[in-house]
């Protein structure tokens, strides 16, 4: 779902001629969100393994 929101932002940035700094900034934010979800999943699996 999050990937669907990222592509329009990238397209808007390139269409309006922004520099690569904005593109890199968006990618960093996207990676932080992705890693955050991944860490939450890891914690859930860890908690499940402890309880079971």
HUPEZI-V909229 format. One line per field, one symbol per residue. burial: 1 if it has 16 or more other C-alpha atoms within 10 Angstrom, else 0. A space follows every 50 residues. Layout:
BEGIN
burial: ???
END
This chain:
BEGIN
burial: 00000000010010000000000001000100000000000000000000 00
END
